[in-house]
Amino acid sequence: LWEEFEAAETPEARHVQDCDKFEMVLQASEYEENQGMQLPDFYRTTAGIFRTPFVSAMDAEVRKRRSERIQDEPEAKKSKME
């Protein structure tokens, strides 16, 4: 199984590899949201690397939500100051 995973020659192996890499994106999203910090390197290093439609769609959703969260942050900080 390990060799199949490493070789990524089967659809299942590619899916598992994508899930493994996506977990890093998901962790970065959770850290950013819970700790109020920006972790752009995690997103930059995984941009466009997913090969399976399902994981690509999940990645797109996380990035969309991150973008919305980042856009909303200045307003949230501004309203706290008032």
N, C-alpha and C positions, 0 to 999 in steps of 0.2 A: 504493500500500500504506500509506503513512504516513497519508493522509487516512482510509482505512478504519480503521486502528488508532485514530486520534484520535477518530473518530466513534463507535466501538464499536457499530456497527450490525449487525455479523455475529457469529455465534457464535465464529468464529475470532479476530476482533479482541478480543472480550471475554475469550477464553481467554488470549491473549497479554498483554492488560493485567493480568489476574489474575496471570499468571506473573511479570510485571515487578514487581508490588507484593509478591508472595510472596517474591521473592528478597531483599527487605529484611528480612522476618521471618526467613528462613533465615540470613542474615548475622548478624543480632542473636543468634540462637540459638548460632551457632558462636562468636561473640565472647564471649558470656556463659560458655559452657562452657570455652573455651580460656583466657580471661583472668580468669575468676573474678569477673566484675563483673555488675551488674544493669543492663539497658537497657530499662526498662519503657515508655519513650516509643515505641519502635518497635512494641511490641505494642498499646499504647493507640491509636495513630494508624491501625492497620490492622484493628482489631477490627470484625468484621462487614461488611467491604467487599467480600469476594470474591463473585463472581456465578456462578461455574461450580462444579458439584459436585466435580470432581476437585481443583481448587485449594482449595476449602473444606475438603475432607477432609484434604488435606496440612496445611493451616493448623491444623486441629483437632488433628492428631497432634503437630505441633511444640509447640503450646500445652500439650497434655497432658504431653508429656515435660518441658517446662520446669517445669510445676507440680510434677511428681514430683521433678525435680532440685532445685528450691528447697526442697521439704519435706525432702529428704535432706541438704541442706547443713549444717544445724545439727548433725545427728548425725555427719556426717563430720568437722566441725571439732572437735566434742566428743571424738571418739575419737582424733584426732591429739594433743589436749592431754593425754590420759591416759598 
